[in-house]
Amino acid sequence: MFNKFGFSGNSDFFKDLGDGIGKGLFILCAAIGTVLLTVGGAYAGSYTFSSNWQSTTGFWSSLWLIVYNPNSALFSGGLLFLFGATGTYKDQDRQNKKMLELNAENEELGNTKSALNSAQEELQESKSKIIGLHGELVQTWLKGMSKFLELDSNSRVTIYYEHDEEFFLLERYSKNPTYAKVHRQKFPLNQGVISKAWEHESHIENQCPHSNSYEEYAEYLVENYEYKREKIDALTMKSCRYYAKAIIDADIHIGVIVFEGTEINFFENNLESKITDYCRDHQGQLSKFVRDSLLFDKEVNIKREGKNISVEDELLQLMEGEK
């Protein structure tokens, strides 16, 4: 209760009350002074002080005459008007200075926000360039690996990383530009060849019928990998051979690399063994690709943090201490 009126705490009640009384007093004095000047001016021309003074006797009568006459009204009205006008002018001058200070602070704050936004845009542009360079690096590595393994235009290889119960496509390479295109970025954790490798470290599919026998092909994928028929129909690359291997970092599964082909002879020339050896020898490189992707990927970072703070929010916080 007492805090409300400023007896303790940080209340400005009495300060605000005093400021209000001061402003009102200046206005009141100016108004009274104007009235007195008007009244005094109306009677001063025909008023003769000396004649009234001679006919006045006694202290109180003389005092009343001195105070209550047009000349005194003009004098006191002038003083009151001058006092009120001067006080009002000074008060307005203080308000103008305060407004100028606030405008300057707002302009400085606006400039600071603009500078911070520009810095954030430059930082984001730099991050985008780094992400692009990282993608090019992984793409080049996949291309070199594909040449080493002698993968043809009926094959492709894709790296996925896991975050928050979902797979994200990191990079993909194929000699066939149609198969190299990316139509989806996210994949479920409990479906498909990726899921099998994620759970058991590796998975090889060498029994799936060729897509020429489409009904058998589709039925096999539905039964063994829980694919929906409409998804199978929409596949650009209808692979029947897969080799998927988990990417492991410090005994933790962080991603999956998938080799696939559309032809039954995909695993000829001892390809399965070559893939196994290559992935084992380059496990560290694969792990680094995935770790860097988790670091650079903006969407994953935002999802990981669960929030997105704007520059203005940061400034206010600072001021307030498919396939």
C-alpha positions as CSV (number, residue, x, y, z in Angstrom):
1,M,0.0,0.0,0.0
2,F,2.7,2.5,1.0
3,N,4.8,1.5,-1.9
4,K,2.0,2.8,-4.1
5,F,2.4,6.3,-2.6
6,G,6.2,6.3,-2.5
7,F,6.8,5.8,1.2
8,S,9.2,3.0,0.3
9,G,10.5,1.2,-2.7
10,N,11.0,2.9,-6.2
11,S,7.7,4.7,-6.5
12,D,7.7,8.2,-8.1
13,F,4.3,9.2,-6.7
14,F,5.4,12.3,-4.8
15,K,7.8,13.4,-7.6
16,D,5.1,13.1,-10.2
17,L,2.7,14.9,-7.8
18,G,5.1,17.7,-7.3
19,D,5.8,18.0,-11.0
20,G,2.0,18.2,-11.7
21,I,1.5,20.8,-9.0
22,G,4.4,22.9,-10.4
23,K,3.0,22.8,-13.9
24,G,-0.5,23.7,-12.7
25,L,0.8,26.5,-10.6
26,F,2.5,28.2,-13.5
27,I,-0.6,28.0,-15.6
28,L,-2.8,29.2,-12.8
29,C,-0.5,32.2,-12.1
30,A,-0.5,33.2,-15.7
31,A,-4.3,32.9,-15.9
32,I,-4.8,35.0,-12.7
33,G,-2.2,37.5,-13.9
34,T,-4.1,37.9,-17.2
35,V,-7.4,38.5,-15.3
36,L,-5.8,41.1,-13.1
37,L,-4.2,42.9,-16.0
38,T,-7.6,43.0,-17.8
39,V,-9.5,44.3,-14.8
40,G,-6.8,46.8,-13.8
41,G,-6.4,48.1,-17.4
42,A,-10.2,48.6,-17.5
43,Y,-10.2,51.0,-14.5
44,A,-6.8,52.4,-14.3
45,G,-7.4,55.2,-16.9
46,S,-10.1,56.9,-14.8
47,Y,-8.7,56.1,-11.4
48,T,-7.0,58.7,-9.2
49,F,-5.1,57.2,-6.4
50,S,-4.2,60.5,-4.6
51,S,-7.7,61.7,-4.1
52,N,-8.8,58.4,-2.7
53,W,-5.7,58.3,-0.4
54,Q,-6.5,61.7,1.1
55,S,-10.0,60.6,2.0
56,T,-8.9,57.4,3.6
57,T,-8.1,57.2,7.3
58,G,-6.9,54.3,9.5
59,F,-4.3,51.6,8.9
60,W,-6.5,48.9,7.6
61,S,-8.4,51.2,5.2
62,S,-5.1,52.6,3.9
63,L,-3.8,49.0,3.4
64,W,-6.9,47.9,1.6
65,L,-6.7,50.9,-0.7
66,I,-3.1,50.1,-1.5
67,V,-3.9,46.5,-2.3
68,Y,-7.3,46.9,-3.9
69,N,-6.9,49.4,-6.7
70,P,-6.4,49.2,-10.5
71,N,-2.8,50.2,-10.3
72,S,-2.0,47.4,-7.9
73,A,-4.0,45.0,-10.0
74,L,-1.9,45.9,-13.0
75,F,1.3,45.5,-11.0
76,S,0.5,42.2,-9.3
77,G,-1.1,40.9,-12.5
78,G,2.0,41.7,-14.4
79,L,4.2,39.9,-11.8
80,L,1.9,36.8,-11.8
81,F,1.7,36.7,-15.6
82,L,5.5,37.0,-15.9
83,F,6.1,34.3,-13.3
84,G,3.6,32.0,-14.8
85,A,4.7,32.6,-18.4
86,T,8.4,32.2,-17.4
87,G,7.7,28.9,-15.6
88,T,5.6,27.6,-18.4
89,Y,8.3,28.5,-20.9
90,K,11.0,26.8,-18.9
91,D,8.8,23.7,-18.4
92,Q,8.2,23.5,-22.2
93,D,11.9,24.0,-22.8
94,R,12.7,21.1,-20.6
95,Q,10.1,19.0,-22.4
96,N,11.5,19.9,-25.8
97,K,15.0,19.0,-24.6
98,K,13.8,15.7,-23.3
99,M,11.9,15.0,-26.6
100,L,15.1,15.8,-28.5
101,E,17.1,13.4,-26.3
102,L,14.5,10.7,-26.7
103,N,14.5,11.2,-30.5
104,A,18.3,11.0,-30.6
105,E,18.2,7.8,-28.5
106,N,15.6,6.3,-30.8
107,E,17.6,7.2,-33.9
108,E,20.7,5.7,-32.3
109,L,18.8,2.6,-31.4
110,G,17.5,2.4,-34.9
111,N,21.0,2.7,-36.3
112,T,22.2,0.0,-33.9
113,K,19.3,-2.3,-35.0
114,S,20.1,-1.6,-38.6
115,A,23.8,-2.4,-38.0
116,L,23.0,-5.6,-36.2
117,N,20.6,-6.7,-38.9
118,S,23.3,-6.0,-41.5
119,A,25.8,-8.0,-39.5
120,Q,23.4,-10.9,-39.1
121,E,22.7,-10.9,-42.8
122,E,26.4,-11.0,-43.6
123,L,26.9,-13.7,-41.0
124,Q,24.1,-15.7,-42.5
125,E,25.5,-15.2,-46.0
126,S,28.9,-16.5,-44.8
127,K,27.2,-19.5,-43.2
128,S,25.4,-20.2,-46.5
129,K,28.7,-20.1,-48.4
130,I,30.3,-22.5,-45.8
131,I,27.3,-24.9,-46.1
132,G,27.6,-24.7,-49.9
133,L,31.3,-25.4,-49.8
134,H,30.7,-28.3,-47.4
135,G,28.1,-29.7,-49.8
136,E,30.5,-29.4,-52.7
137,L,33.2,-31.2,-50.6
138,V,30.9,-34.1,-49.8
139,Q,29.7,-34.2,-53.4
140,T,33.3,-34.4,-54.7
141,W,34.1,-37.1,-52.2
142,L,31.0,-39.2,-53.3
143,K,32.0,-38.7,-56.9
144,G,35.5,-40.0,-56.2
145,M,34.2,-43.0,-54.3
146,S,31.8,-43.8,-57.1
147,K,34.6,-43.8,-59.6
148,F,36.7,-46.0,-57.4
149,L,33.9,-48.5,-56.9
150,E,33.1,-48.2,-60.7
151,L,29.4,-47.4,-60.1
152,D,27.5,-46.9,-63.4
153,S,24.6,-44.7,-64.4
154,N,22.1,-47.2,-63.0
155,S,23.5,-46.6,-59.5
156,R,23.7,-43.9,-56.9
157,V,25.0,-43.3,-53.4
158,T,23.4,-41.1,-50.7
159,I,24.5,-39.9,-47.3
160,Y,21.8,-39.3,-44.6
161,Y,22.2,-38.0,-41.1
162,E,19.8,-38.4,-38.2
163,H,18.3,-35.8,-36.0
164,D,15.3,-35.9,-33.6
165,E,13.9,-39.2,-34.9
166,E,14.2,-38.2,-38.6
167,F,16.7,-38.8,-41.4
168,F,17.9,-35.8,-43.4
169,L,19.5,-36.1,-46.8
170,L,23.0,-34.7,-46.7
171,E,24.3,-35.2,-50.3
172,R,23.7,-37.6,-53.2
173,Y,25.7,-38.5,-56.3
174,S,25.0,-40.5,-59.5
175,K,26.4,-40.4,-63.0
176,N,22.7,-40.3,-64.0
177,P,21.5,-36.7,-63.5
178,T,17.9,-37.9,-63.1
179,Y,18.8,-40.2,-60.2
180,A,21.0,-37.5,-58.7
181,K,18.1,-35.1,-58.1
182,V,16.8,-34.5,-54.6
183,H,13.1,-34.4,-54.3
184,R,12.8,-35.0,-50.5
185,Q,14.9,-33.9,-47.6
186,K,13.4,-35.8,-44.7
187,F,12.7,-39.5,-44.2
188,P,11.1,-41.5,-41.4
189,L,13.4,-43.3,-39.0
190,N,11.4,-46.5,-38.9
191,Q,10.9,-47.2,-42.6
192,G,12.9,-48.4,-45.6
193,V,16.5,-49.7,-46.1
194,I,17.9,-46.7,-44.1
195,S,16.0,-47.9,-41.0
196,K,17.4,-51.5,-41.3
197,A,20.9,-50.2,-41.4
198,W,20.3,-47.8,-38.6
199,E,19.1,-50.6,-36.4
200,H,21.6,-53.3,-37.4
201,E,24.7,-51.3,-38.5
202,S,24.3,-52.6,-42.1
203,H,21.7,-54.0,-44.4
204,I,22.0,-55.7,-47.8
205,E,19.0,-56.2,-50.1
206,N,19.7,-58.6,-53.0
207,Q,16.4,-60.5,-53.2
208,C,14.1,-57.7,-54.4
209,P,12.4,-58.4,-57.9
210,H,13.4,-56.1,-60.7
211,S,11.0,-53.3,-61.4
212,N,10.1,-54.8,-64.8
213,S,7.9,-57.2,-62.7
214,Y,6.3,-54.2,-61.2
215,E,3.5,-55.8,-59.1
216,E,6.0,-58.2,-57.5
217,Y,8.5,-55.4,-57.0
218,A,5.9,-53.1,-55.3
219,E,4.5,-56.0,-53.2
220,Y,8.0,-56.9,-52.0
221,L,8.8,-53.3,-50.9
222,V,5.4,-53.0,-49.1
223,E,5.9,-56.3,-47.3
224,N,9.6,-55.9,-46.3
225,Y,10.1,-52.1,-45.9
226,E,6.6,-50.9,-45.0
227,Y,6.5,-48.6,-48.0
228,K,3.1,-47.3,-49.2
229,R,2.1,-48.1,-52.8
230,E,1.7,-44.4,-53.8
231,K,5.2,-43.7,-52.6
232,I,6.6,-46.6,-54.6
233,D,4.7,-45.4,-57.7
234,A,6.3,-41.9,-57.2
235,L,9.9,-43.2,-57.0
236,T,12.1,-41.7,-59.7
237,M,14.7,-44.4,-59.2
238,K,13.1,-47.8,-58.7
239,S,16.1,-49.6,-57.1
240,C,16.0,-53.4,-56.4
241,R,19.5,-53.7,-54.9
242,Y,20.7,-51.9,-51.8
243,Y,23.7,-51.8,-49.5
244,A,23.1,-49.5,-46.5
245,K,25.7,-49.0,-43.8
246,A,25.4,-47.0,-40.5
247,I,27.8,-44.1,-40.0
248,I,29.1,-44.5,-36.5
249,D,31.0,-41.9,-34.4
250,A,32.3,-43.0,-31.0
251,D,30.0,-46.0,-30.9
252,I,27.0,-43.8,-31.7
253,H,25.0,-44.0,-34.9
254,I,24.8,-40.6,-36.4
255,G,23.9,-41.4,-40.1
256,V,23.6,-43.9,-42.9
257,I,25.2,-44.2,-46.3
258,V,23.1,-46.0,-49.0
259,F,24.3,-47.6,-52.2
260,E,21.6,-48.6,-54.6
261,G,21.1,-49.8,-58.1
262,T,18.2,-50.5,-60.5
263,E,19.7,-53.7,-62.0
264,I,19.9,-57.3,-60.6
265,N,23.7,-57.4,-61.4
266,F,24.5,-54.5,-59.1
267,F,26.6,-56.6,-56.7
268,E,28.8,-58.1,-59.5
269,N,32.6,-57.8,-59.5
270,N,32.7,-58.3,-55.7
271,L,31.1,-54.8,-55.2
272,E,29.7,-55.8,-51.8
273,S,33.1,-56.5,-50.4
274,K,34.6,-53.3,-51.9
275,I,31.9,-51.2,-50.4
276,T,32.5,-52.8,-47.0
277,D,36.2,-52.1,-47.1
278,Y,35.9,-48.6,-48.4
279,C,33.3,-47.5,-45.7
280,R,35.5,-49.1,-43.0
281,D,38.6,-47.3,-44.2
282,H,36.8,-44.0,-44.5
283,Q,34.5,-44.2,-41.5
284,G,36.2,-41.2,-39.9
285,Q,35.7,-39.1,-43.0
286,L,32.0,-40.0,-43.2
287,S,31.6,-39.2,-39.5
288,K,33.1,-35.8,-40.0
289,F,30.8,-35.0,-42.9
290,V,27.8,-35.8,-40.7
291,R,29.1,-33.9,-37.7
292,D,29.8,-30.8,-39.9
293,S,26.3,-31.1,-41.5
294,L,24.7,-31.1,-38.1
295,L,26.7,-28.0,-37.2
296,F,26.0,-26.1,-40.3
297,D,22.4,-27.1,-41.0
298,K,20.3,-24.0,-40.0
299,E,17.0,-25.9,-39.8
300,V,18.4,-28.6,-37.5
301,N,20.1,-25.9,-35.3
302,I,16.8,-24.0,-34.9
303,K,15.0,-27.3,-34.2
304,R,17.6,-28.3,-31.7
305,E,17.4,-25.0,-29.8
306,G,13.6,-24.9,-30.0
307,K,13.6,-21.2,-30.6
308,N,14.5,-18.5,-33.0
309,I,15.6,-15.2,-31.5
310,S,15.6,-12.1,-33.7
311,V,18.2,-9.4,-33.7
312,E,15.6,-7.1,-32.0
313,D,14.9,-9.6,-29.3
314,E,18.7,-10.1,-28.7
315,L,19.1,-6.3,-28.5
316,L,16.2,-5.9,-26.1
317,Q,17.6,-8.7,-23.9
318,L,21.0,-7.0,-23.9
319,M,19.4,-3.7,-23.0
320,E,17.5,-5.4,-20.2
321,G,20.6,-6.7,-18.7
322,E,12.0,-36.7,-51.2
323,K,13.3,-39.2,-53.4
